[in-house]
Amino acid sequence: MSAEHKTPSDVARRLGKRAREQAGSGGAWRRETYVLPRGEARDKAREWFTKFPKAAYMTEIEFWRELSDGRIEFTIRRLPSAD
């Protein structure tokens, strides 16, 4: 067992690497992250839910936050059911 000291950036780097590997191997979820003005963010979310209905693709807003300049950053995910 290793007694090395792990920093938060080491952990983040390892988790990021794992996520990239899973995405490259046809991981379970397709994710996209956007940073848009509020109105455009709503339109983009509607576009996703229209194109990939929740019932078939389990589409959902996984994360969102309002940035200091008023734009919305959000990550939307779906299953690749019919890709």
C-alpha positions, 0 to 999 in steps of 0.5 A: 500500500502506498503512503504517498501524499495525494493533493486534491489536484492529484485526485481530480486528475485521476478522476478526469483520466478515468472519465475520459477513458470511460467516454472513449470506451462508449461510457454509459452517458453522453455529456455536454457542458455549455456556458450561455446567456440565460435565454440561450441556455433555456433554448439549448436545454429545450433543444436537447429535451426535444431531440432526446426525450427524457423517457427514452434517453433519461436526459437531465440537467446534471449540473448548473450554476449562474456565473457572476456575469449572469451567464448560465453554465450547465452540463446536460447528460443523456443515454446513448440509446439510439446513437 
